[in-house]
Amino acid sequence: MGRLAFAAATSHVGAIVKNPGADPEVSGELHEAWRRLDAEIAAARLDAVVLVATDHYETFGLENYPAFCLGVAGEHEGWAEFGNPGGSVAGRPAIAEALLADLTARGFDLARSHTMALDHSFMVPLTKLPAAASAGVVPLFVNCTTPPLPTLRRCAELGAALREAVRALPGGARVGVIGTGGLSHWVGLPRFGDINTEFDRRLLGLLERGDAGEILAWDDAAILDEAGNGALEIRTWLIAASAAGGPARVLAYRPMPAWTVGIGIAAFETDAAGVVA
């Protein structure tokens, strides 16, 4: 029987590693939170990390754009697009194939990829959390960019199913889940650079209370208007939260204008019944 031994979520903007010293008083606090999160990952002694992220038209294009796709390769290459981190990351194909089979049996028709390359939404968090990269990665892509998007509720349901699929793994595998994306930001839009701190704090407050019910009722059009197209990536946070089943513990939140994003970093308790409402 496997164990969901760790869960967390973090923002992933490329400026985190391309311009790490910007606004040092603020960024220093954020870098320290990533160091603390990395130490927690190392202490969890994970056999694999399911890294939940999106893609920005590097791996997936309009000729084939799945709602969800699980990477099952033994190694994944980073795109290194626009100066973002590259290199290769070890996969965990046996765990990935077992999770894919279990999730399919539970009614989630995930695509699979044996050649899934990773853009900055995966590679930036792995750069900041080297213990996650060392554990080996099962990348889980979520469409957060190209409508129709999977609903927030469907993403939460996938997280809950992922928790059960991890528990069904043989051999006592210890697996972590990390969601990456958000928080408020506008990508390629006139409001590029804006941050909605009120939206970000409301989201984090609900996750801290273990109450995803209100979030699941949010409308994508309202999220887009209030917090930008980048905030649609909260789908990855919901998957991680629902996989964990418990409330968030926010390690840091700061609006970071120099990086054009509201940066959130959180871990989740993993011993509760679940957050899907």
Backbone hydrogen bonds, N-H to C=O, Kabsch-Sander energy under -0.5 kcal/mol:
donor,donor_aa,acceptor,acceptor_aa,energy
2,G,167,R,-1.1
3,R,173,A,-2.8
5,A,3,R,-1.3
5,A,175,V,-1.9
6,F,175,V,-1.0
8,A,177,V,-2.1
9,A,266,A,-2.6
10,T,179,G,-2.1
11,S,264,G,-1.6
12,H,182,G,-0.6
16,I,13,V,-1.7
17,V,14,G,-1.5
18,K,14,G,-1.9
19,N,15,A,-2.3
22,A,19,N,-1.5
26,V,23,D,-1.2
27,S,23,D,-2.9
28,G,24,P,-2.2
29,E,25,E,-0.7
30,L,26,V,-1.6
31,H,27,S,-3.0
32,E,28,G,-2.0
33,A,29,E,-1.7
34,W,30,L,-2.1
35,R,31,H,-2.0
36,R,32,E,-2.3
37,L,33,A,-2.5
38,D,34,W,-2.6
39,A,35,R,-2.0
40,E,36,R,-1.8
41,I,37,L,-2.1
42,A,38,D,-2.4
43,A,39,A,-2.2
44,A,40,E,-1.2
44,A,41,I,-0.6
45,R,42,A,-1.3
46,L,41,I,-0.6
47,D,174,R,-3.8
48,A,174,R,-1.1
49,V,136,G,-2.4
50,V,176,G,-3.4
51,L,49,V,-0.9
51,L,138,V,-1.4
52,V,50,V,-0.7
52,V,178,I,-3.0
53,A,51,L,-0.6
53,A,140,L,-2.1
61,G,64,N,-0.5
64,N,61,G,-2.0
69,C,141,F,-1.7
70,L,111,A,-2.6
71,G,139,P,-3.0
72,V,113,S,-2.7
76,H,89,V,-2.8
78,G,87,G,-3.4
79,W,118,L,-2.9
80,A,85,P,-1.1
83,G,80,A,-1.1
84,N,81,E,-2.0
89,V,76,H,-2.8
91,G,74,G,-2.2
92,R,137,V,-0.9
96,A,92,R,-2.7
97,E,93,P,-2.9
98,A,94,A,-1.9
99,L,95,I,-2.5
100,L,96,A,-2.6
101,A,97,E,-2.4
102,D,98,A,-2.2
103,L,99,L,-3.0
104,T,100,L,-2.3
105,A,101,A,-2.0
106,R,102,D,-1.3
107,G,104,T,-1.7
108,F,103,L,-2.5
109,D,107,G,-0.7
110,L,108,F,-1.8
111,A,68,F,-2.2
113,S,70,L,-1.9
117,A,115,T,-0.6
118,L,77,E,-2.9
122,F,119,D,-1.8
123,M,119,D,-2.4
124,V,120,H,-2.2
126,L,122,F,-1.6
127,T,123,M,-1.8
128,K,124,V,-2.1
129,L,125,P,-1.9
132,A,129,L,-1.6
133,A,129,L,-1.2
134,S,130,P,-2.4
135,A,131,A,-1.3
136,G,132,A,-0.8
136,G,133,A,-0.8
137,V,90,A,-2.9
138,V,49,V,-2.9
140,L,51,L,-2.9
141,F,69,C,-3.1
141,F,139,P,-0.6
142,V,53,A,-2.1
143,N,67,A,-2.5
144,C,142,V,-0.8
155,C,151,T,-2.1
156,A,152,L,-2.2
157,E,153,R,-2.6
158,L,154,R,-2.2
159,G,155,C,-2.1
160,A,156,A,-2.1
161,A,157,E,-2.3
162,L,158,L,-2.6
163,R,159,G,-1.9
164,E,160,A,-1.6
165,A,161,A,-2.4
166,V,162,L,-2.5
167,R,163,R,-1.9
168,A,164,E,-1.3
169,L,166,V,-1.6
173,A,170,P,-0.8
175,V,3,R,-2.7
175,V,173,A,-0.6
176,G,48,A,-2.3
177,V,6,F,-1.8
178,I,50,V,-2.5
179,G,8,A,-2.4
180,T,52,V,-2.3
181,G,10,T,-2.1
182,G,230,G,-0.6
185,H,227,A,-1.8
187,V,185,H,-0.5
188,G,186,W,-0.6
192,F,189,L,-2.3
194,D,191,R,-2.7
197,T,195,I,-0.9
200,D,196,N,-2.1
201,R,197,T,-2.7
202,R,198,E,-2.1
203,L,199,F,-2.5
204,L,200,D,-2.6
205,G,201,R,-2.4
206,L,202,R,-2.1
207,L,203,L,-2.1
208,E,204,L,-2.5
209,R,205,G,-1.4
210,G,207,L,-1.2
211,D,206,L,-2.7
212,A,210,G,-0.7
212,A,275,V,-0.6
216,L,212,A,-2.5
217,A,213,G,-0.7
217,A,214,E,-0.8
218,W,215,I,-1.9
223,I,219,D,-2.4
224,L,220,D,-2.8
225,D,221,A,-2.0
226,E,222,A,-2.7
227,A,223,I,-3.3
228,G,223,I,-0.7
228,G,224,L,-1.2
230,G,185,H,-2.1
231,A,185,H,-0.6
231,A,228,G,-1.1
232,L,229,N,-1.2
233,E,230,G,-1.4
234,I,231,A,-1.9
235,R,232,L,-1.2
236,T,233,E,-1.9
237,W,233,E,-0.6
238,L,234,I,-2.3
239,I,235,R,-2.0
240,A,236,T,-2.0
241,A,237,W,-2.9
242,S,238,L,-2.6
243,A,239,I,-2.2
244,A,240,A,-2.3
245,G,241,A,-2.7
246,G,269,E,-1.0
248,A,207,L,-2.5
249,R,267,A,-3.5
251,L,249,R,-0.6
251,L,265,I,-2.1
252,A,265,I,-1.7
254,R,263,I,-1.9
256,M,261,V,-2.0
259,W,256,M,-1.8
260,T,256,M,-0.8
260,T,257,P,-0.6
261,V,256,M,-1.4
262,G,184,S,-1.8
263,I,254,R,-2.3
263,I,261,V,-0.7
264,G,262,G,-0.5
265,I,252,A,-2.2
266,A,9,A,-2.7
267,A,249,R,-2.1
268,F,7,A,-2.5
269,E,247,P,-2.6
274,G,245,G,-1.3
